[in-house]
Structures are given as structure tokens and as C-alpha cells.
Amino acid sequence: MPYKKLTTELKNLISQEEDRQNTQLQLIPSENHVSKDVREAVGSVLMNKYSEGAAGKRYYQGNHIIDDIEFLVKKAALDLFDLDPNQWGVIVQAATGSIANLAVTTGLLETGSRVLSMHLYDGGHLSHGWKLPDGKKVTISSKLFESYFYMVDPDTQRFDYGKVQKRAEEVQPKMIISGGTAYPRTIDHERMKQIAQSVGAYYLADVAHEAGLIAGKAYPSPFPFADVVTMTTRKTLRGPVGAIIFARKELIGQIESALFPGIQGGPLNHSIAGIGIALAEAMKPEFKDYAAQVIKNAQAMANKLQELGYHVVSGGTDKHLLLLDLRNKEISGTVAALALEKANLIVNKNTVPNDTGKPWNPSGIRLGTPAITTRGMKEQEAEKIALWIHEALENRDETSVLEKIGKAVTELAKKFPIP
């Protein structure tokens, strides 16, 4: 393909994606809209510099400015979460949350060690050692370590910490991991730490989804209890793609060495700068209002969907996401997600506790409110969106109805432009 044609087509596709984001509503809880300042940092000349190695100990010259940026971002991360630099260390070089988690596990554990984490269908994450129910190891973490899982109570769809304790005693893991992608309730970090201590395990709290809610003081912090905390920066923290690792001072060196040279080469300097801008924005007083509103919107959406007869997993939500089990509506998650996309409502299919569907065609969908809240929407809009979801799913085979809803969604989106 000629250079000019390729360049023109790529620019056109970027423009189309910008238009899509402006005219649709992003309801995937792991998505958000970053500020103009974050975008400028990520698109800056910082991407031209290769900076392999720790800040202040690079393997290439010309990195003194890059060093200053990384030191500044690390300090901002500790400040935002009120952490004592004498007790906590921080790493901002991991390119993604999965890489961050792999750095922690390979840095602190011997290969073959036992790890106990949240079951994927109950809200867990692939990077926590997921393997298929038949035992097939499909993730690098499951291939390096012996993975075991704890599950929600089948009746409440919430964690029974007594059962988690019993499971830990059975498994005797070297690390217990909490957090994931689709557990809508508060995690008791103090209890999880007690369980980990009782079996001599490290406690890793993965707060990839809740990071911004914690920063905004709208959700309980794991820092008083966890040995290590990992988070991504693109979700409720409203930053670019990236991750942050926090660890007790005595552990941080092992994790740093596992990340580089163990897993990753040169870091993404432009993303690190973008993370720094996002951390600065999260320090503003209005960010607390944002974090609180994210939860209010999710709860309003969950309540309305329950009124409409939907099975909201665990009966509601304590944070930014909710999970619908659609088996009582006799709709698969895949069918639901595709129908909603035609109505300009962007969600994702998702497994649910005790799912009888397949991972590629699960029984649920996952919804979240970070992005619509960034646009300025509140409970009234969240309830309206819930009504549209219901109407779209009830008329999932009616193209004209889905198009009508889609036009209404776009009209609302234009009233709440992306910052």
C-alpha cells in the first residue's frame, strides 16, 4: 500500500474512533476518557527516548530529564495514596497490569509456588493464575505457579471469609491475591491480610479497577494491610494505559529486579508522564466528587435494572461496576453485548458465578460508570441508560428499535461531551 494512502486511511480511522467515542456511551468499567493534558503527555517527544534501567541507573546516556520525570511521578503516586516513603516503595515502569502482577509474583515467589486467588467466574483476573476448569494452563502465571482459587458463596454471591480462610488452610499458598475485574462488592482487606498471615503468605491486593475510587476516598484502601498493591491507571484513575506497583520497602527491590531485566526492557516514558498528569488531576478536590458520583451512578443503574427484573449479581454494587446474569432473561452475554452495541451502548460479555455458558459465550454482561461520569452524567442519566438497556434487550432482534435507541443515546452523548 502506498505511504500516502496508508497514512490517510490511518488518520481517517483515528477520526472515526474519536467520533465513535463522542457519539456512543462507554459502559465497560475498565474504560474511561482521559483529559487533554494526559493525551498531550502520552503523545509527546518522550516516546523518542530509550531509558532501560531504573531511574538514576540507566543503561543509556541522555536520561537525566527522563529520570526527573520518573522520580516526580513516583513521588506523586506515594503522595496521592498518603504513603510514607520510608515504608513503601513504588514502581511506575510496568506497561500493563498483567505485567505488574507477573513482576510481583516472579519477584517474590519461587517457580512452582502455590498461589490462591479469586476464581475468574466470580470476578477474578487472568493474570492471577487462571487455568481452565479442566486444568489446562492458559496463562503464563498458571504455568509458572500452582494456581488455586476461592469462590463466592453460591447464595449471596459475596465472599464468605470463613470459607476463604478454610481454603487457604487447605492450599497453604505462598501468596493470596484479591481483586479482579467483575466482583461488585467491597473486599475486606483487613480480613484478607489476617488470612494470609495465618498461613504465612504474602497478601497482594490488585486494585486495578478501584484505584481512582481509593484515591478519591470513596472506597476502602488496602494500603494499611497489604504487602503489595498493584493497579492499572486507565480505569477509575482516569489515566493512560499503564500500571503502578506499590510494595513494602523490604520487598520493592525484588520486584524491581523481576520487572527489569526479568520481564521488560525500556519503559514507556510517555505513558509514565501521562500517569503523572492523571495523578495530579486526582489530587484536585473535585476528583473526590467524581469518585463518589461514579459509585452513585452505578448503584442507581443497578437498582433500576433490578426493578426491571434483571438479576444483578450479589444484589447490587459497592463500586463502579455491576454484573448482570442474563440467564433468567434467556439471553446470552454475547447476544446482549452485540444488541446493545447496535444501540450505541458499549458493554462487554462476561462470565458470572457458577456460569453454565462458555467463556467465549458467557451468561452475563458487565457494566460500569467511570466514563459516563467523566462526561458529567449523574443518577438521572444512569437510570435512563438502564431503561435503554432493558428496551434494547427486549427488542434485540428488532433493528429499527435498536436504531431508534441508538439515536437517543447519541443525542444524550452530545449533551455531555467528552472533556
C-alpha positions in Angstrom: 0.0 0.0 0.0 1.4 3.4 -0.9 2.6 5.6 2.0 0.2 8.4 1.4 -2.8 6.0 1.2 -1.9 4.2 4.3 -1.3 7.4 6.3 -4.6 8.9 5.1 -6.5 5.7 6.0 -5.0 5.5 9.5 -5.8 9.2 10.2 -9.3 8.6 8.9 -9.7 5.6 11.2 -8.5 7.6 14.2 -11.0 10.3 13.4 -13.7 7.6 13.1 -12.8 6.2 16.5 -12.9 9.7 18.0 -16.4 10.2 16.5 -17.5 6.8 17.9 -16.4 7.7 21.4 -18.2 11.0 21.2 -21.5 9.5 19.9 -21.7 6.3 21.9 -21.7 5.6 25.6 -18.8 3.6 27.0 -20.2 1.4 29.8 -17.2 -1.0 30.0 -15.9 -0.5 33.6 -12.3 -0.7 32.5 -12.6 2.2 30.1 -12.6 5.9 30.7 -11.9 9.2 29.0 -8.6 10.9 29.7 -8.0 14.7 29.8 -6.4 16.7 27.0 -3.3 17.1 29.2 -2.9 13.4 29.6 -3.3 12.9 25.9 -0.6 15.5 25.2 1.8 13.9 27.6 1.3 10.5 26.0 1.7 11.9 22.5 4.9 13.8 23.4 8.6 13.6 22.4 9.2 11.4 25.5 8.4 8.4 23.3 11.6 9.1 21.4 13.9 8.3 24.4 15.0 4.8 25.3 15.6 4.5 29.1 16.3 0.9 30.0 17.1 0.5 33.7 16.0 2.2 37.0 15.7 5.9 37.3 19.2 7.2 38.1 20.8 3.9 36.9 20.1 3.9 33.2 22.0 1.9 30.6 21.9 4.8 28.1 23.0 8.4 28.4 20.8 11.4 27.9 18.2 10.3 30.5 18.6 12.9 33.2 15.3 14.6 32.2 13.5 11.2 31.9 14.9 10.4 35.4 13.4 13.6 36.8 10.0 12.7 35.3 10.0 9.3 36.7 11.1 10.4 40.2 8.4 13.1 40.1 5.7 10.5 39.1 6.8 8.1 41.8 6.6 10.8 44.5 3.2 11.8 43.2 2.0 8.2 43.5 3.1 7.9 47.1 1.6 11.3 47.9 -1.8 10.6 46.3 -2.3 7.5 48.4 -0.9 9.0 51.6 2.1 6.6 51.8 5.2 7.0 53.9 8.3 6.8 51.5 10.2 5.2 54.4 7.7 2.3 54.5 6.6 2.0 50.9 8.4 1.8 47.5 6.7 2.4 44.2 7.4 1.3 40.6 5.8 3.1 37.6 7.6 1.3 34.7 5.2 -1.7 34.2 3.5 -1.3 30.9 0.3 -3.1 31.9 -1.4 -4.5 35.0 -0.7 -8.1 33.9 3.0 -7.3 33.6 2.9 -5.6 37.0 1.3 -8.7 38.6 3.8 -11.0 36.9 6.7 -8.9 38.3 5.3 -9.2 41.8 4.8 -13.0 41.7 8.1 -13.8 39.9 9.9 -11.3 42.2 8.6 -12.7 45.5 7.9 -16.4 44.8 9.9 -19.4 43.7 8.7 -21.1 40.5 6.1 -23.7 41.3 4.9 -21.9 44.5 1.2 -22.1 45.3 -1.0 -19.0 44.7 -4.5 -18.6 45.9 -6.7 -16.1 44.1 -10.2 -15.2 43.1 -11.9 -17.6 40.7 -12.3 -16.0 37.3 -16.1 -16.6 37.0 -16.5 -15.0 40.4 -14.8 -11.8 39.4 -11.1 -12.7 39.2 -8.5 -11.9 36.6 -6.5 -13.9 34.1 -3.1 -12.6 35.4 -3.8 -14.1 38.9 -3.1 -17.7 37.7 -6.2 -18.6 35.8 -6.4 -22.1 34.3 -9.4 -23.7 32.7 -11.7 -25.9 34.7 -10.2 -29.0 33.1 -6.8 -27.9 34.4 -5.4 -26.7 31.2 -2.9 -23.9 31.9 -3.6 -21.0 29.6 -1.8 -18.1 31.3 1.9 -17.6 32.0 1.1 -17.2 35.7 -0.6 -20.6 35.8 2.4 -22.1 34.0 4.9 -20.6 36.5 2.9 -21.2 39.7 0.5 -23.7 41.1 -2.9 -21.9 41.0 -5.8 -22.4 43.4 -9.0 -20.4 43.7 -11.5 -19.2 46.2 -15.1 -18.6 45.2 -18.1 -16.5 46.3 -20.9 -18.0 48.4 -23.4 -19.5 45.9 -26.4 -18.0 47.7 -25.1 -14.4 48.4 -22.6 -14.2 45.5 -20.3 -12.5 48.0 -17.2 -13.8 49.7 -17.6 -15.7 52.9 -14.2 -15.0 54.5 -14.6 -18.0 56.8 -14.6 -20.2 53.7 -11.7 -18.3 52.2 -9.8 -19.0 55.4 -10.6 -22.7 55.2 -9.5 -22.7 51.5 -6.2 -21.0 52.5 -5.6 -23.6 55.2 -6.2 -26.4 52.6 -3.9 -24.9 50.0 -1.2 -23.4 52.1 -0.3 -20.8 49.5 2.8 -18.6 49.4 0.7 -15.7 48.1 -3.0 -14.7 48.4 -4.4 -12.3 45.8 -7.6 -10.3 46.0 -9.2 -8.1 43.3 -10.2 -8.8 39.8 -12.4 -7.5 37.1 -16.0 -8.2 37.9 -16.6 -8.5 41.7 -19.0 -5.7 42.5 -18.6 -5.7 46.3 -16.2 -4.3 48.8 -13.2 -6.5 49.6 -12.3 -6.8 53.3 -8.6 -6.2 53.0 -8.0 -6.4 56.8 -9.6 -9.9 56.8 -7.7 -11.0 53.7 -4.4 -9.9 55.4 -5.3 -11.9 58.5 -6.0 -15.0 56.4 -2.7 -14.5 54.5 -0.7 -14.1 57.8 -2.3 -17.2 59.3 -0.8 -19.4 56.6 2.5 -17.4 56.1 1.6 -15.9 52.7 2.1 -12.6 51.2 -1.0 -10.6 50.6 -1.3 -8.9 47.1 -4.2 -6.5 46.6 -4.9 -5.9 43.0 -7.0 -2.7 42.9 -6.8 -2.1 39.1 -10.4 -1.3 39.0 -10.8 0.6 42.2 -7.6 2.8 42.2 -9.4 6.0 41.4 -12.1 5.3 43.9 -9.5 4.8 46.6 -7.6 7.9 45.5 -10.9 9.8 45.8 -11.6 8.4 49.3 -14.8 6.8 48.1 -13.6 3.2 48.6 -11.7 1.4 51.3 -7.9 1.5 51.0 -5.8 -1.8 51.0 -2.6 0.0 52.0 -2.9 -0.4 55.8 -3.0 -4.2 55.3 -1.5 -5.4 52.0 2.2 -6.3 51.4 1.9 -5.3 47.8 -0.7 -3.3 45.9 -0.9 -3.2 42.1 -3.2 -1.1 40.0 -3.7 -0.1 36.4 -4.0 3.6 35.6 -6.6 3.6 32.7 -9.7 2.8 34.6 -11.2 4.8 37.5 -7.8 6.6 37.9 -8.5 8.2 34.5 -5.0 7.9 33.1 -3.4 6.3 30.1 -2.6 2.6 29.7 0.0 1.7 32.4 0.4 0.3 35.9 1.7 1.1 39.3 3.2 -1.3 41.8 3.4 -0.4 45.5 5.3 -2.7 47.9 6.6 -2.6 51.4 10.1 -1.2 51.4 11.8 -4.5 52.1 10.1 -6.1 49.1 10.4 -3.5 46.4 13.9 -4.4 45.3 13.0 -8.0 44.4 10.0 -6.8 42.4 12.1 -4.1 40.6 14.6 -6.8 39.6 11.9 -9.1 38.4 10.4 -6.3 36.1 13.8 -5.3 34.7 15.7 -7.2 33.4 13.4 -10.1 34.1 10.3 -9.2 32.1 10.5 -5.8 30.5 13.1 -3.7 28.7 12.8 0.0 28.3 9.7 1.6 29.9 7.1 3.7 28.1 8.3 7.2 29.2 5.4 8.9 27.5 2.9 6.8 29.4 4.7 7.4 32.7 4.4 11.1 32.1 0.7 10.7 31.3 0.3 8.7 34.5 1.9 11.6 36.4 -0.7 14.1 34.9 -3.5 11.7 35.9 -2.2 11.5 39.4 -2.0 15.3 39.6 -5.6 15.6 38.4 -6.7 13.0 41.0 -5.2 15.4 43.7 -7.8 18.0 42.8 -10.7 18.4 45.3 -13.2 17.8 42.5 -11.8 14.3 41.9 -13.4 13.2 45.2 -16.7 14.3 43.9 -16.1 12.4 40.7 -15.2 9.2 42.6 -18.3 9.4 44.8 -20.5 10.1 41.8 -19.2 7.0 39.9 -20.5 4.8 42.7 -23.8 6.7 43.0 -24.3 6.2 39.2 -23.5 2.5 39.3 -25.9 2.0 42.3 -28.7 3.9 40.5 -28.2 1.8 37.4 -28.2 -1.4 39.4 -31.3 -0.5 41.3 -33.2 0.4 38.1 -32.2 -2.8 36.4 -33.3 -4.8 39.4 -36.7 -3.1 39.2 -36.9 -4.2 35.6 -36.4 -7.8 36.6 -32.7 -8.3 35.9 -30.5 -10.5 38.1 -27.8 -8.1 39.3 -25.1 -10.3 40.7 -24.7 -10.1 44.5 -27.9 -7.9 44.6 -26.1 -4.6 43.8 -22.8 -2.9 43.8 -20.4 -1.0 46.2 -18.3 0.5 43.5 -18.2 1.4 39.8 -19.3 -1.8 38.2 -22.2 -4.2 38.1 -22.7 -7.6 36.6 -25.9 -8.9 35.1 -26.6 -12.6 35.0 -29.0 -12.9 32.0 -30.0 -16.5 32.4 -33.4 -15.5 33.8 -33.9 -13.5 30.6 -32.8 -16.4 28.4 -30.2 -14.2 26.6 -26.5 -15.0 26.3 -23.9 -12.3 27.1 -22.7 -12.3 23.6 -26.2 -11.7 22.1 -26.8 -9.0 24.6 -23.5 -7.2 24.1 -24.0 -7.2 20.3 -27.5 -5.9 20.5 -26.5 -3.1 22.9 -23.7 -2.1 20.6 -26.2 -1.5 17.8 -28.0 0.8 20.2 -24.7 2.7 20.8 -24.4 1.3 24.3 -20.9 -0.3 24.7 -20.7 -3.1 27.3 -18.8 -6.4 27.4 -19.9 -10.0 27.7 -18.7 -11.6 31.0 -18.8 -14.8 32.9 -20.9 -14.9 36.1 -20.7 -17.0 39.3 -21.5 -20.7 38.5 -21.7 -19.9 34.8 -23.2 -22.6 32.7 -22.1 -20.9 29.5 -18.6 -21.0 27.8 -16.0 -18.2 28.3 -16.5 -17.1 24.7 -20.2 -17.1 25.1 -20.9 -16.5 28.8 -24.2 -15.8 30.6 -23.6 -12.2 31.6 -22.7 -8.7 30.7 -20.6 -6.2 32.7 -21.5 -2.6 33.1 -19.6 0.3 34.5 -20.0 4.1 35.1 -16.5 5.6 35.1 -16.7 7.0 31.5 -20.2 8.4 31.7 -19.4 10.0 35.0 -16.4 11.7 33.4 -18.8 13.2 30.9 -20.8 14.7 33.8 -23.7 12.3 33.9 -25.5 11.6 37.2 -28.1 9.3 38.6 -30.9 10.6 36.3 -28.9 9.7 33.2 -27.8 6.3 34.8 -31.4 5.3 35.2 -32.2 6.4 31.7 -29.4 4.3 30.4 -30.8 1.3 32.4 -34.2 1.8 30.7 -32.5 1.8 27.3 -30.6 -1.3 28.1 -33.9 -3.0 29.0 -35.6 -1.8 25.9 -32.7 -2.9 23.6 -32.5 -6.3 25.2 -36.3 -6.8 25.0 -36.1 -5.9 21.3 -32.7 -7.3 20.4 -33.9 -8.7 17.1 -35.7 -5.5 16.0 -33.2 -3.4 14.1 -35.5 -0.4 13.8 -35.9 -0.3 17.6 -32.2 -0.6 18.2 -31.5 2.2 15.7 -34.1 4.4 17.4 -32.5 3.8 20.8 -29.1 4.5 19.3 -30.2 7.9 18.1 -31.5 8.8 21.5 -28.2 7.6 23.1 -26.2 9.8 20.7 -28.4 12.8 21.5 -27.7 12.3 25.2 -24.0 11.8 24.5 -23.8 15.1 22.7 -25.2 16.9 25.7 -22.4 15.5 27.8 -19.3 15.9 25.6 -16.0 14.2 26.4 -13.7 16.6 28.3 
